[in-house]
Amino acid sequence: MIDAIAFKYRTGTPWMDLPEHFGSWKGAHNRLRMWAADGTWEKVFTALLAQADAEEDLDWVVAVDSTVVRAHQHAAGARKKGPRPASRTTMPSDGPAAD
C-alpha cells in the first residue's frame, strides 16, 4: 500500500491509472484516507523524524520563495468591454424649488 501511495504522489497519476501490480486503486485510496483520518501518517512521520534525529541524519534546508505573480487585468475583475462610461454631471432641476 505504501508503495502504491508513494507512486501515485511521485508521478501525479490519477488513482484509477495506478498500475495493477500495486493492487486495487480503490484499496490504496481508501487506506490513504483512513490513515490520514486516524492519525497514522502523523505517527509514522514523527517516528521517522525522531529516528533520523537520533542518528543525527537530519539536514534541514529551508527555501523561501518570494516570487510575485501578477494576474492579467481581466482576471482581476476589470471590465471587458471598453472603458467605464463617465458619470453624468448633475444639473439643477427645472422644477419648482422645495420650501
N, C-alpha and C positions, 0 to 999 in steps of 0.2 A: 504494500500500500504506500509506503513512504517513497519508494522509487517511482511509483505512478504519479504521486502528487508532485514530487520534485521535477519529473519530466514535464508535466503539464505547465508548471510555472517557469521552468527554464526555457521551454520552447514557445510558450504563449499559445499553444494549440487549444482549440475548444475541447471540452470534456468528451464530447461524442467522437472526436478523432483520436482518442488515446489508443495506442497500438494494443492489439489483442493480447500480446504476451504479458501485459500488466493485469489482465483480468477485466472484469466488468467496470466500465467507466462510471456507472451509477454507484457501484460499491465504493470506489475510490472517492467519488464526490461526497457521498453520504458520510464516509468515515472522516473526511476532512472537516465537514460541517459539525459532526458530533464532537470531534476532538477540539475544535475551536470553541464550541459552546460549553464543554465541561472543563476547560482549562488545561487540557493535556499538553497543548503546544507550549503554553507558558511554563509548565513544569519541565518539559524537555529542554527548552532553551535556557532556563535558569540552571538546570543541572549541567548542561554543556558549557555554559559560561563559567560556572564555578569550577569545573574540572580544568578548563583551559587556563583560568586564573591561577589555580593551584600549581599547575605545571609551568607557570609564567610563559604561556604560549600566546598571550594576547598582545596584539599590536594595534592600538586604536588609531584610526585615521578619521579625521573629521573634515568633511568637504562642505563648503558653503557656496551656494550658487546665488549670485546677485544679478542674474540676467533680468533685463526688463523687456517685456513683450508688449508691444503696442497693438491694439486692435484697430482694424480698419474702421473708418468713420461710420460706415453703415452698421457694423457690428456693435457699435457703441450707442445705437439708437438715433443716429442723425436722420433727418428727413431724406427721403429717397427721390423726391420729385422737385428739384429746384429749391431756390431759397424760400424761406418763410415770408409770406406777404407782410408788408409793413403795416403797423397798426394804423387804423383810421384816426385822423385828427378829429377832435371833438369840436363841434360848432355850437354856438349859443342857439337855443331853441327860439323859433319864431312865434311860439305860442305866448299866451299871456303870462306874466310873471306871477309867481305864487306870493300871497300876502304873508 
